Amino acid sequence: MTPADAVIAVATSGGRDSTALLHAVARQCMGQPVEVLALHVHHGLMPQADAWVEHLSRQVRRWAKAGMPVRLAVTHLQGQPAKGESVEAWARSERYAALARMALVAGANHVLLAHHQRDQAETVVLQALRGAGPAGLAAMPGEVFRNGVWWCRPWLEQPSTAIDAYVRRWQLSHISDPSNDDHRFDRNRLRHGVLPSLLAAFPQAEASLAAVARQAHWAAQLQQEAGEAALSAIGAGAELPLSAWQALPPATRRAALLTWLHRQLVGGVSEALVQRLMVEAQPGRAGRWPVPGGAEVRAYRGLLSAASAAVPGAAGDEPDWRQPGTHTCSNWGGQLTVCLSDTGDISLQDWQRAALVGRQGGEQFQLQPRSTARALKKQYQAMGVPAWQRQTPLWLLDGVTLFVPCLGVDGRYQAASSGPRVHLEWRPSHDS
């Protein structure tokens, strides 16, 4: 047995289900060279939270005296939900992060969770009511690797009645969280108001909904594999070639789009976005589709891309861009690289005299030394620069454009001159 396998971590709230799981694991490990670590997170959201920790401490000490190799680890959460953030979502995210940290510190690479068949059934119904596809209807996985540990649900196929019977058999005391009766939360409304009526009318509903989750899991796996294969076949990377994508069969086209979106976007992908893109993303049509969180999906010149929207800022907020090096211009959504070079684009003397400004309108730009200066907007169009890449700073010298990201150095300053020169390169942040 390896050192990592010598610790089994069990997440416990002190409620009925996790108390039963902790007791069952600790009882099975009696006389074995294994430590069972009970992980508890003090959320700081309920006035009873301190009493729950004390209850668990007494319970674990009593079991340890009875020969069970169990001990308790507790983490107090810090902070609070951001304005407008769901308390339920914040608590869940912070709880899992805290559980993972405690497990890893103790040398455990698996954390056991007490979810059972009725929990799974509830999750399937909730996901269905939210319009979820196969990935959502797959509900909770039996095991998944996340945050550096394996999360395992050994009782996912066990009916709720089996846990009730175990608690009665061993006369286990447990806490009751009053928030579980708060009908402001979707799951509680479902658990207390909907599921009892459903089970009364259809006694097999719990097992049937769990079967839906199993089948949806395999459907989601198949959809992802089909999407990955299609993206590879059409050569899609950070950009999706629309003509090749549109040539795919409809179901494969949708699978490829979903897989590509999940690669490019942080967070979930809404069904509304998928439906719009399936209809509106066409090879000969430019378009922009906003995504919650400030990102966008964009179509331009036959390619679909996804990026965070650049946020224009003030010149005073930027780094010392006159010096050689790579400078992150966070307020402008990009990076500027300045390199000393004998064959550079512009003289160092001109560059160090330049002024950084925001686009005001009416600027002109000359592409080549012997060409004609034209409106900056016209030059952007001629060079195929999409609208979202035009929200960048400009560098002027004596009121004339000197350097424009995505276009380069103005032709009026490209002529050779004596002295050191610099090469300039602008890279939008979303390309990194």
N, C-alpha and C positions, 0 to 999 in steps of 0.2 A: 504494500500500500504506500503510495507516494505521499509526501507531506501535504500537498494540496487536497488529496482525497481524505485526509484525516479530520477535516472540518466540514460539517454539513450545516449550512445556514438555512434557517426557516424564518420567513417574514411573518411577524405576528403583531396583530393590532390588539390582541386580548379578547377579541370577539369569539363567537362560537366556532366558526370554521377553522380559523388559524390556531386556536387553542387545541382543537382536536388534532390537527395535523402535527403540531409541535409535540403533543403528548405521544402520538403514535410513533413518530420518528425517534423520540428519546427512548421510548420503551423498547423499540426494536434494536437500539444500539447499546442496550445494557450489556456489560461484559465484553464489549468490543473496543478496540483501540481507536475510538472515534469520539470526537467532541461535537455536540450539537449546539449550535449558536443561535439563540433566539434574537432576531433583529427587530427592534421596535423604533418607530419614528414618532417623536413628540412634535406634533404640528403647531402647537401653541394657539390653536383656533378655538378650542373648547375649554370651558372652566374646569371640566373634570379630567383634563389631560394629566395633571400631576398624580391624581388618584389612580389613574390607569397604570402609570409607571409603577406605583407602589404595589398595586395588585399583582402585576407581572413579577415584580421582584420577589414578593412573598411566595408566589406560586412556583417560580423556578427554584428558589431555595428549598422549598418543601420537596420538590421532585428530585433535586440533587441529593438530599439527605436519604431519599429512598433508593439511591443507587443509579439514578439516571444521569448520564454524562452531559448535562445541559447547563448552560450559563446564559446570561442576558447581556445584550449590548444595546445602548440607547443613544440616539442622536436627536438633539433639539434643532428644529429648523429655524433658520434666521430669515429675516426679510418678510415680505408680504406680496400679494399679487399686485401687478402693475395696474394702473387705472384702466378700467374697462376689461381686464382679464378675468376669466372665470376662476372663482376660488377653487372649484372642484378640479379644474384642469391644472392650476398652479400647484395645488397640494399633491396631485398624482405625479406630476413631473418631478417635483422636488423630493417626494418620497422615494421614488425609484432611484434617483441619483444618490440619495443618502444611504439606501439599502446597499447599493453597489459598492459605495466607499467602505462601509463597515465590513462587508464580506471580503473585499480584497485585502483590507488591513489585517483581517484575521486569517488570511490564507485560504479562504473558501472560493472556489471558482464556480459553484452552483448555489443558487438561492431557490428554495422551494416555496411555492405559493399555493394557497388553499382554495383556489377557485374550483368549483365543481360544476356538475352538469346544468344545474338551474342557472348559475351565473352565466354559463355559455349560452343557454337559451335566451336569457334576457339580452345579452349582447347582440345576438343575431336579430332579435326583434328591433332593438334600438337602431342597429345599422340599416335594417330594411326600411324603417320609418324615415331614415335620413337619405334614402335613395342610393345606398351603397351598392357597388358592384361586387364581383367575386372576392376581391381582396378584403372588403369590409365585411361581407357575409361570412368569411372564414373565421371571423371573430378572434378569440384568443388562441394562440398556438399552444400545443402541448409543451414545446420547448423552443426557446429562441435565444440567440446570443446578442446581448446588447450591453453597453456601458462596461464592457470588459468581463462580464460574467454570463453564465448560462442561467436563464430563468426557466424553471421547470414546474409544471402543474400536474402532479401525479394523480390528483383526484378529479381531473377534468371529465372523466367518463362515469364518475360516481354520482348517483342521484342524491338529492338533498336529504332524502329520508335515511340514507345510509349514515350520513354524518350525525343526524339526530340520534340514531340508534347507538352510535359510538359514544356520544356525549353522555347518554343515559347509562350505558354499560359501565363507564368509568367515573360517573358522577362528577364530571368536570365543571368547575365554576368558571364563568366567563363574564365579561363586561357587556353592556348594551350601550351602543353609541346612539344618542338621541338624534344625531344628524341623519341616521338611516331612516328616520320617520319624517324627514323634512320633504314635503311634496313640491318644493321649488326645484328639486333635482329630478331630471328625466327618469333616471333609473329607479328612484324611489316611487314615483308615480306609477311606473310600469309594474314594479314589484308588488305594491300594495293594492293598486286599483285595477290593473288589467290582467296580470298573469293568473291570479287566483280564479277569475271567471273563465279564462281560457283553459286552465287545467280542469276546472269543473266540467266544462263542456267536452273537452278533448283530453282525457287522462294521459294519453301518450304524447302530448305536445312537447314536454321537456326533452324526451329522448329524440323525437322527430326533429326538433330544432337543432339539437346537437349534431344530428346526422346531416342536416343542411350545412352546418359549419364545416364538417369533414369534406363534403363534396365540393363546397365552394373553395376550400383550401387547394384541392387538386386542380380545379378550374383556373384559379388564379396562377398557380404554378405553370400550367400549360399556356396561359395567356402571356405570361412573362417570357417563357422560352420562345414562343412564336414571335413575340416582339423583338427579342434580342436577335433572333436569326434573320428577321426581315431587315432590321437596321444594318446588320453586317452586310447583307446582300446588296443593299442600295448605297453602301459607303457613307452612312450617316455618322457624324461625330457631334461636335458642338453645334453644327448646323444641319438641318434636315432638308435634303434636296426635294423640293415639292413635286417636280415632274415624276421622278422615280417613285416617290411615296404614293402619288395619286394613281400610279399604274398597278399598285398592289390590290388584291381582292379586298372587298370591304372589311371583313372581319380581321384580316391580317393587317390592313391599314390602320384600323382602330387600335389593335394590339401594339403595333409599332409606335403609334403616336403616344399612347399611354406610357410605354416604356421610355421613350425619349423625353417626355415631360418630367417623369420622375427622376431621370438623370440630371435634368437641367435646373429644376426648381426645388427650393427648400420648402418642406411642408407638404401638405396634401395637394392633390390635383382635383379640382371640382368637375363634376359631371357637366355643368353648364359650359365650362371652358372647352372640354373635349367635344361637346356637341357643336359649339360654334366653329371650332377649328376644322372639324370634319366637313363642314359645309363651306366655310368662308376662306380657308387657306388654299388659295389657288395659285398655280405657277405664274400667271401673268398679272397678279394683283398684289399691291402693297397693302399692308394692314398692321394694326397694333391692337393687342388684346391685353388689358390690364390684369394683373394678378394681385390678390391681397398681399400686403407687405411691401409694396412699392416696385415689384418686378413687372416685367412685361414680356409677352411673346410677340415677336415681330416677323413680318414677312416682307422681304425686299429682294427684288431681282431673282426670284425663283428659289430663295432659301428661307427657311424658318429658323429663327434664333430666339434665345431667351436671355434676358439680362436684367439686372437691377437698374432702375432709372437713375441717371446721373443727377446730382443735386448741385446746381450752380452756386458758387460762393463768391466772396469778395477777394480782391487781390491781396489784401492785407492778411488773409488767413493762410496764405500759401507759404511753402518753404523757400529757402534761398535758391531759386532756380537758376541764378546766374552762374553758380559754381558747377564744375564737372561732377557727374554722378547721376543717380536715379532718384528722382524726387516724386513722392506720392502727393498728388494734388487732390486730397480727399473730397474737398468741396466741389471739385469739378469732375469727379468720377474718372480719374485717369492718372497715369504716371508719365513724367517727362524725363527722358534720358539725355544728358548733355555729355558728349565725349570730345576731348581734344583730338584733332585729326589733321594731318597735313593736307588731306583732300576733303576737308569738311565742307558743310553747306554754306557757311557764313563766317565772316571774320569774328574773332572773339571780341574785338573792340566794339563792333556794332551790337553784338549780343548783349554785352554788359551795359550798353546805353539804352537798351530796349525798355519799354513800359508794358506791364501786364494789364490788360483791360478786359472787360466783358463785352460781348457783342452788343452794339447799339443799333445797328441798321445803317445801310448806306455805304458800308465799307467796300473797297475794291481790292482785287487780287490779280496779280499777273503770274501766270503759270511758268513761263519761260522768259529768259532775258530779252529775246527779240519778239515776243508776242505782245498782245494788247491787254491792258488792264480791263477787267470786266467786273460787274457786280459780284460780290462774294457769293450770293445766292446762286447766280448762274454758273459759277465755277464749281460749286458743290454739286449741282445737277449734272454738269458735264462729266465730272469725275465719279459719279455714282455714289456719292456720300449720302447715306440715309439721314432723315431728319433728326433722329435721336443721337447721331454722332456729331451733330453740328453744335450741340450745347457745350462748347468748350471755351477756354480763355483764348484771347488773341494777343500776340505780341506786336507792338507797333514801334516804329523808329521815326521820330520827327513827324508823327501823324500818319505815316504810311505803314500798311501791313508788312511786317517783317517775317513772321512765322505763324502759320495757321495749322493746327493739328488736322490730320487727315489730308491736307493739301501740300504741306511742306513750306519751304522758304520762298518768299515772293521773288519773282524773276528779276526785279529791280535791284536785288541785293545778292544775286548769285554770281555776279562777275568776280573773277579772281582779284584778290587784293593782297598786299604784303602783310606779313605778320601771322600769328597763330590763328587757326580756324577751329570751328566746332561742328560736330555732326549732331543733329537734333532728331529725336524720335519720340512720338507720342503714342501711348498705348492705353486704350480705354480699360478701366478696371475690370469690366465683365469679361474681357478676353484672357485674363490671367488664370 
